[in-house]
Structures are given as C-alpha cells and as structure tokens.
Amino acid sequence: MMESAGENAGLPTTAANPGPTDIRDDIVRKEAKKAAVWIGMVAFVALAVFLAQPLLVIFGGVVFAALIDGGQRLLRRVLPVGRGLRITIVLLCAVGLMVWLFMFAGNQIAEQAAQFPAIIQAQSQRLLDYAHTKGLLVGEPDFSKLAEQAIGGVGPVTQALGGILGGFTTAFLIMILGIYFVLEPDIYQRGLAWMLPESTRENWHGTAHRMGRSLRMLLFGRLIGMATEGVATWIALALYGVPMAALLGILTGLLAFLPNIGAPISGLLMVLVGFSGGTTMGIYCIAVYLVVQTVDGNIIVPMVAKRTADLAPALVLGAQLIFGVMFGILGLALADPLVAMLKIALERQAERNDRSGSAVDAP
C-alpha cells in the first residue's frame, strides 16, 4: 500500500482533472446558461398551465379578500375601532345576511324554486312551437331533448371544476384563503416582493397598491349593481303580481355579478315567467328588465368605471368566454377582475418603461 501511494504521488490528483460535466469554454458555458433559462421558462409555463385551476382558486381568495377589505374600509369611516374588529363585523354581517335569507325567505324561495323549472320548460316549449309554426325550426321541437344536449355540451366545461374540488369545496377554500389574505396582507405582499429582483420591488408595491384599490372599487360597484338590480326587480315584479318575484329578484342580483352574460340570462328567465301569466304580464316584465338594465348601465356602471380599470365590453366578454370554457363557472366569475389586474400590471410596466426611456434621453 505504501508503494502504491508512492507510485501515485507524482500523478495529477482527480480533483485537478476535468470531469465530463465540466465546461471550460466560456462561450459554451454562457450558451448553456441561456438554454437552462429557456428550459426553466418553458417548465414554469407548463407548470402554470397544469396548476391553472388551483391558481384560479387562489386568485378567487384574493378577490374575496379585497371584498372584505373594502367593507372594513367603509366601516372605518363611521366606526373608529381596530382593523381586526372591523373585519370581524363585516364577516358577521355577511353570515347574518345569509342566515336571514335562508331562515325567513327560505321557505318562500324554496317553493318558488320547485315550480320554476316546470314553468321555464313549459314556456320554452311554447316558444319552440311558435318558432316551428313560423317555419324557423325544422322538425318537431322538443325542449327536453334540447336541454339534454345543452347539458351534455356544458358537462366538459364544468367537469374540471367539479372533478377537482367541487362547487362547495371551492367556495369554502376561496373564503378561507380570503380571510387569511385580508388579516395580514403585508406578509404576502412582502413575500412576493422578496422573490422579485431588488430593482423592481418598489414598482411592485406601487402596482399592488393600485391593483388593490381598483379591485375594491370594481367589487364595490359590482355589489351596488347586484343589490340595485335584485331589489328593484323584486319590488317591481311583486307590485304587479308576477309569479316568483322573490326568486327572480335573487337570480337577477346574483347573475349581475357576471357582466355582459348575467343580464341577458336573468332577463330571459324573467320574460319566460312573465308570459306564463299572460301577454300583458310578459310585456310588463320586458319593461322592468329594460328599465333596470338602463339605470344600471347608464348610472352605476359609468360611475364605478371612472374610479377603476375601465375595461372594454368586448374585452371582458372575450375573457369570459375563454375562461368559462377553460374553468367553468369559476373562470366566468373571475374573468373580469383578472383582466382588470392584468391591465393595471401592463399599464404600470409601460409607465416604468417611459420613465426609464426619459432618464436615458435626458442630458
């Protein structure tokens, strides 16, 4: 063993010899780093696509947190107490509203909901028969078969959401995430900033502040629109004696959260129920729908749009179609806030580029 050690004493050590993974050429090393960056970006995009559904649930939590935060900020103007107590009051009010809705209005709404599908089916069949007599449809129309085909087509759209988490589980996760986010928002904002380059952190904080303000205003306007459309529809239909006025008011308010898409759906349901009570009642329901939508579109929406990200209707509708096909109801509901946040991020980046260009051009 001593001889072997002595014989090998003059040979170069293994540490000094290049291995098969060593790259001595600077150009090759530089290109390898570039390739690694591109491979990492592709892997990141693929991971984002694979995790798109959970990421959308997390964004839903951010939206819910902004909703709670907006409520506690409004409460701060009239109730000078701690932020945690204001958040608790907002959550208790939301829970109390849901309990009241189920306890006091639940029986009436449940009875109306049980009769609602039969009325919609009967009125839809009458509409199809009328179109058939006028030569607009070929073959004997059958609403039941058309409904089954529609449900079959919608099945793949909502399969991702229902298969992964389920509707109630998704809503529960969004609420829990939103409560965590709103209790200590600075922790998550600083954590995201820490992962960014140091030169961009200040710009990120400004972008996050603008995003939060715009999201709060967007949701505040959406809630005002939902309450206005729901209550006004309920009262107007009830005064004329339209069947299921309470249920139609609630559906109109809930569907108002979906711009461009919710209003036509609620209007169609309202008109179908109205014509079940006669032509005069159907025309009255059409008038109620037009008046409510005119007030909301010409007063509430422009007022809110001036203080938040003003989005083109076609852009919002396109995003709703894309996200609705990809993620079902959840994607449809979150398309508008997501597009607004992306627009603000792009505007902030453009402002930063303008400032950088001005600094370079300055003597």
Secondary structure, 3 states (H helix, E strand, C coil): CHHHHHHCCCCCCHHHCCCCCCCCCHHHHHHHHHHHHHHHHHHHHHHHHHCHHHHHHHHHHHHHHHHHHHHHHHHHCCCCCCHHHHHHHHHHHHHHHHHHHHHCCHHHHHHHHHHHHHHHHHHHHHHHHHHHHCCCCCCCCCHHHHHHHHHHHHHHHHHHHHHHCCHHHHHHHHHHHHHHHHHCHHHHHHHHHHCCCHHHHHHHHHHHHHHHHHHHHHHHHHHHHHHHHHHHHHHHHHHHCCCCHHHHHHHHHHHCCCCCCHHHHHHHHHHHHHHCCCHHHHHHHHHHHHHHHHHHHHHHHHHHHCCCCCCCHHHHHHHHHHHHHHHHHHHHHHHHHHHHHHHHHHHHHHHHHHHHHHHHHCC
